[in-house]
Amino acid sequence: MIRYALAGISFVVEFALIAVGVVVVLTADSVGALLLWDALAVVYLGVRLAWLYHDRWSVGDRELRGVARDPTARFFAQVFTVLCSVIGVTAGLAISVRPEQGAVPTQVAAVPAVLLAWTLLHFAYAERYRESYVAALPERVLDFPGTPSPRFADFVYFSFTIGTSFAVSDVTIRDTRVRLAAVIHAVLGFFYNVAVLGIAVRYLTEG
């Protein structure tokens, strides 16, 4: 019951994040839209933390396997992943280039957005890796040592390891498409970090 409720909330929140995210990207000076995106992102992360706490989504679940093989769902996930990064950079730019007047409200909205977008990016990739794993079963495209049936927490570990160290640690990738996804993930994370660091340096030196 909890699983289905979380899945329903997740779908609605992801759709809302994309819709509001488009507004944020197109109108970078809209503090209201950015605050709304921040609130939705907190709900999204709350759902993911609930998944981690309950950790009942086994990779063998029939429902998850159906979602993983749905091309529409996979496309939606890719759009969401890229948009997270774009919004993070947009929020950072809003901090650095905002005129002095009204700067405080912008910072209140933009600083959390940068951190939330970074976190959402890696949680979104965790779900992509899990879906790729499930779609390929019974072949194992990812090998987690000592874990014959990995759960969501294992994919979160894998994703955040790539996002913070640009390496895969102890997990073995056994599929070319997953390797490509990991490379894109690492590159996207690297440029995201560089962009945010550059914006932070500019803000501290000129602000």
C-alpha positions in Angstrom: 0.0 0.0 0.0 2.8 2.4 0.9 4.7 1.5 -2.2 1.7 2.4 -4.5 1.0 5.7 -2.6 4.7 6.7 -2.9 4.7 5.8 -6.6 1.6 7.9 -7.3 3.0 10.9 -5.4 6.3 10.5 -7.2 4.7 10.6 -10.6 2.7 13.7 -9.9 5.7 15.5 -8.3 8.0 14.6 -11.2 5.5 16.0 -13.7 5.1 19.2 -11.7 8.9 19.6 -11.3 9.3 19.4 -15.1 6.5 21.9 -15.7 7.7 24.4 -13.1 11.3 23.7 -14.1 10.6 24.9 -17.7 9.2 28.1 -16.2 12.3 28.6 -14.1 14.6 28.1 -17.1 12.6 30.4 -19.4 12.2 33.1 -16.7 15.3 32.9 -14.6 14.3 35.9 -12.6 11.1 34.4 -11.3 11.6 34.0 -7.6 8.1 32.6 -7.1 8.6 29.8 -9.6 12.0 28.9 -8.1 10.5 28.8 -4.6 7.7 26.5 -5.9 10.3 24.3 -7.6 12.3 24.1 -4.3 9.1 23.0 -2.4 8.4 20.3 -5.0 12.0 19.1 -4.9 11.8 18.7 -1.2 8.7 16.5 -1.6 10.4 14.5 -4.3 13.4 13.9 -2.0 11.1 13.0 0.8 9.5 10.3 -1.3 13.0 8.9 -2.2 14.0 8.9 1.4 10.8 7.0 2.2 11.8 4.5 -0.4 15.2 4.1 1.2 13.6 3.7 4.6 11.1 1.0 3.6 13.4 -0.4 0.8 10.7 -2.8 -0.4 11.1 -2.3 -4.1 12.9 -5.5 -5.1 14.3 -5.5 -8.7 12.1 -8.6 -9.3 8.8 -6.8 -8.8 6.5 -7.2 -11.8 5.3 -3.6 -11.7 8.8 -2.1 -11.7 9.8 -4.4 -14.6 6.8 -3.0 -16.6 7.9 0.6 -15.9 11.5 -0.1 -16.8 10.5 -1.5 -20.2 8.1 1.4 -21.0 9.9 3.7 -23.6 7.7 6.7 -22.6 8.6 6.3 -18.9 12.3 6.1 -19.9 12.1 9.2 -22.0 10.4 11.1 -19.2 13.1 10.0 -16.8 15.8 11.3 -19.2 14.1 14.7 -19.6 13.8 14.9 -15.8 17.5 14.1 -15.3 18.8 16.7 -17.7 16.3 19.3 -16.4 17.6 18.9 -12.8 21.1 19.9 -13.9 19.9 22.8 -16.1 17.8 24.2 -13.2 20.7 24.0 -10.8 22.9 26.0 -13.1 20.1 28.5 -13.8 19.6 29.0 -10.1 23.3 29.6 -9.7 23.3 32.1 -12.4 20.3 33.9 -10.7 22.5 34.3 -7.7 25.5 35.7 -9.5 23.9 38.0 -12.0 20.9 39.3 -10.1 20.9 43.1 -9.6 21.5 44.3 -6.1 17.9 45.2 -5.7 15.9 42.2 -4.6 19.1 40.1 -4.3 18.1 38.5 -0.9 14.8 36.9 -2.1 16.7 35.5 -5.1 19.4 34.0 -2.8 16.7 32.5 -0.5 15.2 30.7 -3.6 18.3 30.0 -5.6 20.8 28.6 -3.0 18.5 25.7 -2.0 17.7 25.1 -5.7 21.4 24.5 -6.5 21.7 22.0 -3.7 18.4 20.3 -4.4 19.0 20.1 -8.2 22.4 18.4 -7.5 20.7 15.8 -5.2 17.8 15.2 -7.5 20.2 14.7 -10.4 21.9 11.7 -8.7 18.6 10.3 -7.3 17.2 10.4 -10.8 20.2 8.6 -12.2 19.8 6.0 -9.4 16.4 5.2 -10.8 17.7 5.1 -14.3 20.3 2.5 -13.3 17.7 0.5 -11.5 15.3 0.5 -14.5 18.2 -0.5 -16.8 19.0 -3.3 -14.4 15.4 -4.6 -14.3 14.8 -4.2 -18.0 17.8 -6.5 -18.8 16.8 -9.3 -16.4 17.7 -12.2 -16.2 21.0 -10.8 -17.5 22.7 -8.7 -14.8 24.0 -5.5 -16.3 25.3 -4.4 -12.9 27.1 -6.6 -10.5 26.8 -5.6 -6.8 29.3 -7.8 -4.7 27.4 -10.0 -2.3 24.0 -8.7 -3.4 22.1 -11.1 -5.6 18.9 -9.0 -5.5 19.9 -5.3 -5.2 17.4 -2.8 -3.9 16.9 1.0 -4.4 19.6 1.8 -1.7 22.2 -0.1 -3.8 21.5 2.0 -6.9 21.5 5.2 -4.9 25.0 4.2 -3.6 26.1 3.5 -7.1 24.8 6.8 -8.5 26.1 9.0 -5.7 29.5 7.3 -6.0 29.7 8.3 -9.6 28.4 11.8 -8.8 31.0 12.5 -6.2 34.0 10.6 -7.3 33.4 10.0 -11.1 34.2 6.3 -10.4 32.1 3.2 -10.0 33.8 1.9 -6.8 33.1 -1.8 -6.3 30.2 -2.2 -8.7 31.0 -3.9 -12.0 29.2 -2.7 -15.2 28.5 -5.5 -17.7 26.6 -3.7 -20.4 27.7 -1.1 -22.9 24.5 1.0 -22.6 24.9 1.3 -18.9 28.5 2.2 -19.3 27.5 5.0 -21.7 24.9 6.2 -19.2 27.5 6.2 -16.4 29.9 8.2 -18.6 27.2 10.8 -19.4 26.3 10.9 -15.7 29.9 11.5 -14.7 30.5 14.2 -17.4 27.2 15.9 -16.5 28.0 15.8 -12.8 31.5 17.2 -13.5 30.4 20.2 -15.6 27.6 20.8 -13.1 30.1 21.0 -10.2 32.5 23.2 -12.2 29.7 25.6 -13.2 28.4 25.9 -9.7 31.9 26.3 -8.3 32.6 29.0 -10.8 29.4 30.8 -10.0 30.2 30.6 -6.3 33.7 32.0 -6.8 32.3 34.9 -8.8 29.6 35.6 -6.2 32.1 35.6 -3.3 34.6 37.8 -5.2 32.2 40.3 -6.7 29.2 40.0 -4.3 
